[in-house]
């Protein structure tokens, strides 16, 4: 993993220039100026927008403020999706900065989950980590960690501390040399053109003959239409990925995120 540290850092420190604007129907005591922020791709909206919330609350009366939520061009933004995933699904072809609208009322109950506190984000994050390790190591690694290790993972993400996070996360990326990879690849293929939000299936990183599977192999098995050039484009962090790359390598670098259908 040490040879890949530059790649890991590039993924971690990816940022999206964003402009937050208060919804026009929100009641304010004076004009609300937009708020600009560089959003970390690997984090969550409700985890990194305290400054946004405080900025707009300064021009509002307390009785006009309820739970904050965000939308982009009419689509409510799911707080439990990583920021980079939201941007790639909804706005990757748009000009920067990413323009997000801020709301303090009319919470879209049918579209979004409530996020009462950062504890809810932590619980969701740790649930995802445990699910991934169940696929990679039958939960053996995550279960052998102490509570302080779990907390260090979370605090590393919350405070945007690369070294703090990866000091623990590297353990979740290791595997015995004789096995050539994880038990299964933890992945989700997110879609924009169907009602099914994502595809998730069991997929081994190594074929029966001992050869490493490629990303193309994974897509042919779980989403055959994805390998037809005329139907879709495979992107990651707004860049192209070769279908010959082993998904084992992508999973170890936190690069398997989603498929963007055109």
C-alpha positions as CSV (number, residue, x, y, z in Angstrom):
1,X,0.0,0.0,0.0
2,X,3.0,2.3,0.6
3,X,3.7,2.4,-3.1
4,X,0.2,3.7,-3.7
5,X,0.2,6.4,-1.1
6,X,0.2,9.2,-3.7
7,X,-2.9,7.7,-5.4
8,X,-4.6,7.3,-2.0
9,X,-3.8,11.0,-1.2
10,X,-5.2,12.1,-4.5
11,X,-8.4,10.3,-3.8
12,X,-8.6,11.6,-0.3
13,X,-7.9,15.2,-1.1
14,X,-10.2,15.5,-4.0
15,X,-12.3,18.7,-3.7
16,X,-15.4,20.1,-5.4
17,X,-15.8,23.9,-5.5
18,X,-19.3,24.6,-4.4
19,X,-21.6,27.6,-4.1
20,X,-24.4,27.3,-1.5
21,X,-27.5,29.6,-2.1
22,X,-30.4,29.9,0.2
23,X,-33.8,28.9,-1.3
24,X,-35.7,32.0,-2.5
25,X,-38.8,31.2,-0.5
26,X,-36.9,31.1,2.8
27,X,-37.8,34.0,5.1
28,X,-34.8,36.2,6.0
29,X,-34.3,39.5,7.8
30,X,-31.8,40.7,5.2
31,X,-30.3,39.4,1.9
32,X,-28.5,36.1,2.2
33,X,-25.2,36.1,0.4
34,X,-24.0,32.8,-1.2
35,X,-21.5,30.8,0.6
36,X,-18.5,29.1,-1.1
37,X,-16.8,26.0,0.1
38,X,-14.4,23.3,-1.2
39,X,-16.2,20.1,-0.4
40,X,-14.2,16.9,0.2
41,X,-15.4,14.1,-2.2
42,X,-15.0,11.3,0.4
43,X,-17.1,13.0,3.1
44,X,-20.8,13.6,3.6
45,X,-22.8,16.8,3.1
46,X,-24.2,17.0,6.6
47,X,-20.7,16.4,8.1
48,X,-18.9,19.3,6.4
49,X,-21.6,22.0,6.1
50,X,-21.7,23.4,9.7
51,X,-20.3,26.7,8.4
52,X,-22.9,26.8,5.7
53,X,-25.7,26.3,8.2
54,X,-24.3,29.1,10.5
55,X,-23.8,31.5,7.6
56,X,-27.5,31.4,6.6
57,X,-28.9,31.2,10.1
58,X,-27.4,34.6,10.7
59,X,-30.0,36.2,8.5
60,X,-33.0,34.2,9.6
61,X,-35.3,34.2,12.6
62,X,-35.0,31.2,14.9
63,X,-38.7,30.3,14.4
64,X,-38.1,30.0,10.6
65,X,-35.4,27.4,11.0
66,X,-35.9,23.7,11.0
67,X,-33.8,20.8,9.7
68,X,-31.4,21.8,7.0
69,X,-31.4,19.9,3.7
70,X,-29.9,20.5,0.3
71,X,-31.0,20.1,-3.4
72,X,-29.5,20.4,-6.8
73,X,-31.7,21.5,-9.7
74,X,-34.8,20.2,-7.9
75,X,-33.3,16.9,-6.7
76,X,-32.9,16.5,-2.9
77,X,-29.4,15.4,-2.0
78,X,-29.1,12.3,0.0
79,X,-26.8,12.9,3.0
80,X,-25.8,9.3,3.3
81,X,-24.3,9.3,-0.2
82,X,-20.6,10.5,-0.3
83,X,-20.3,14.0,-1.8
84,X,-18.2,12.8,-4.7
85,X,-20.9,10.3,-5.6
86,X,-23.7,12.9,-5.5
87,X,-21.7,15.2,-7.8
88,X,-20.8,12.5,-10.3
89,X,-24.3,11.2,-10.5
90,X,-26.0,14.6,-10.8
91,X,-23.6,17.4,-11.9
92,X,-20.4,16.0,-13.3
93,X,-21.2,17.6,-16.7
94,X,-22.0,21.0,-15.2
95,X,-19.7,24.0,-14.9
96,X,-18.1,24.7,-11.6
97,X,-18.8,25.7,-8.9
98,X,-21.4,23.2,-8.1
99,X,-24.6,25.2,-7.3
100,X,-26.4,23.7,-4.3
101,X,-29.6,25.2,-2.8
102,X,-30.1,25.3,0.9
103,X,-33.5,24.7,2.6
104,X,-34.6,25.0,6.2
105,X,-38.3,24.0,5.8
106,X,-40.5,21.7,3.8
107,X,-38.3,18.7,4.5
108,X,-38.9,16.1,1.7
109,X,-39.9,13.2,3.8
110,X,-40.4,10.8,0.8
111,X,-37.0,11.5,-0.7
112,X,-34.6,11.9,2.2
113,X,-33.7,10.3,5.5
114,X,-33.6,12.6,8.6
115,X,-30.1,13.3,9.9
116,X,-30.7,14.4,13.6
117,X,-27.0,14.5,14.5
118,X,-23.4,13.5,13.5
119,X,-24.0,10.3,15.5
120,X,-26.4,9.2,12.7
121,X,-23.6,9.8,10.1
122,X,-21.1,7.9,12.2
123,X,-23.5,5.0,12.5
124,X,-24.1,4.9,8.8
125,X,-20.4,5.1,8.0
126,X,-19.5,2.3,10.4
127,X,-22.3,0.2,9.0
128,X,-20.8,0.6,5.5
129,X,-17.3,-0.3,6.8
130,X,-18.6,-3.4,8.5
131,X,-20.6,-4.5,5.4
132,X,-17.5,-4.1,3.2
133,X,-15.3,-6.1,5.6
134,X,-17.9,-8.9,5.8
135,X,-17.4,-9.2,2.0
136,X,-13.6,-8.9,2.1
137,X,-12.6,-10.8,5.3
138,X,-15.8,-12.4,6.7
139,X,-15.8,-9.5,9.2
140,X,-12.7,-10.9,10.9
141,X,-10.6,-7.7,10.6
142,X,-13.2,-5.2,11.7
143,X,-14.3,-7.4,14.6
144,X,-10.7,-7.8,15.9
145,X,-10.3,-4.1,16.1
146,X,-10.8,-2.3,19.3
147,X,-13.5,0.4,19.9
148,X,-10.8,3.0,19.8
149,X,-9.8,1.9,16.3
150,X,-13.3,2.3,15.0
151,X,-13.4,5.8,16.6
152,X,-10.1,6.7,15.0
153,X,-11.5,5.7,11.6
154,X,-14.5,7.9,12.1
155,X,-12.6,10.9,13.5
156,X,-10.1,10.7,10.6
157,X,-13.0,11.1,8.2
158,X,-14.8,13.7,10.3
159,X,-11.7,15.8,10.7
160,X,-10.3,15.2,7.3
161,X,-7.1,13.6,8.6
162,X,-5.6,11.4,6.0
163,X,-2.9,9.8,8.1
164,X,-5.3,9.2,11.1
165,X,-7.8,7.5,8.9
166,X,-5.4,5.3,6.8
167,X,-3.4,4.2,9.9
168,X,-6.5,2.1,10.7
169,X,-8.0,1.6,7.2
170,X,-4.9,0.0,5.8
171,X,-5.7,-3.0,8.0
172,X,-9.0,-3.4,6.2
173,X,-7.2,-3.4,2.8
174,X,-4.7,-6.2,3.6
175,X,-5.1,-9.9,2.7
176,X,-2.9,-13.0,2.8
177,X,-0.4,-13.1,-0.1
178,X,-1.5,-16.7,-1.0
179,X,-5.1,-15.5,-1.6
180,X,-4.3,-12.9,-4.2
181,X,-7.1,-10.6,-3.1
182,X,-10.2,-10.1,-1.0
183,X,-12.9,-12.8,-0.5
184,X,-15.3,-10.7,-2.5
185,X,-15.0,-7.2,-4.0
186,X,-17.2,-4.7,-2.1
187,X,-18.7,-2.5,-4.8
188,X,-21.9,-0.8,-5.8
189,X,-22.7,0.4,-9.4
190,X,-24.9,3.5,-9.0
191,X,-27.3,4.3,-11.9
192,X,-29.1,7.4,-13.0
193,X,-31.5,6.0,-15.7
194,X,-33.4,3.4,-13.7
195,X,-35.5,3.3,-10.6
196,X,-33.0,0.8,-9.0
197,X,-30.5,3.1,-7.3
198,X,-27.6,0.7,-7.4
199,X,-26.5,-2.8,-8.3
200,X,-24.6,-4.9,-5.7
201,X,-23.7,-8.6,-6.2
202,X,-21.0,-11.0,-5.0
203,X,-17.9,-11.0,-7.2
204,X,-14.6,-12.6,-6.5
205,X,-11.4,-10.8,-7.5
206,X,-9.7,-13.9,-8.8
207,X,-11.0,-16.3,-11.5
208,X,-11.1,-20.1,-11.1
209,X,-7.8,-20.3,-13.2
210,X,-6.0,-18.0,-10.7
211,X,-6.1,-14.9,-13.0
212,X,-7.1,-11.6,-11.6
213,X,-10.5,-10.5,-12.8
214,X,-10.7,-7.1,-14.6
215,X,-13.2,-4.3,-14.2
216,X,-14.6,-5.4,-17.6
217,X,-15.2,-8.9,-16.2
218,X,-17.1,-7.5,-13.3
219,X,-19.3,-5.3,-15.5
220,X,-20.0,-8.1,-17.9
221,X,-21.2,-10.3,-15.1
222,X,-23.3,-7.9,-13.0
223,X,-24.3,-5.2,-15.6
224,X,-23.7,-6.4,-19.1
225,X,-25.1,-3.3,-20.8
226,X,-22.4,-1.2,-19.1
227,X,-19.7,-2.5,-21.4
228,X,-21.5,-1.3,-24.6
229,X,-19.7,1.9,-25.6
230,X,-22.8,3.4,-27.3
231,X,-24.9,3.0,-24.1
232,X,-22.8,4.3,-21.3
233,X,-19.6,5.9,-20.1
234,X,-17.6,4.6,-17.1
235,X,-16.3,7.4,-14.9
236,X,-14.5,7.7,-11.6
237,X,-13.9,11.0,-9.9
238,X,-14.8,12.6,-13.2
239,X,-12.1,10.7,-15.1
240,X,-12.1,7.6,-17.3
241,X,-11.1,4.1,-16.0
242,X,-9.8,1.3,-18.2
243,X,-11.9,-1.8,-18.2
244,X,-8.6,-3.8,-17.9
245,X,-7.9,-2.6,-14.4
246,X,-8.4,-5.3,-11.7
247,X,-11.3,-4.3,-9.4
248,X,-9.1,-5.6,-6.5
249,X,-6.7,-2.6,-7.1
250,X,-9.6,-0.2,-7.3
251,X,-11.2,-1.5,-4.1
252,X,-7.9,-1.1,-2.2
253,X,-7.7,2.6,-3.3
254,X,-11.3,3.4,-2.5
255,X,-11.9,4.0,-6.2
256,X,-14.9,1.7,-6.9
257,X,-17.8,4.2,-6.6
258,X,-20.4,4.1,-9.4
259,X,-21.3,3.8,-13.0
260,X,-22.8,6.8,-14.7
261,X,-25.2,5.9,-17.5
262,X,-25.7,8.4,-20.3
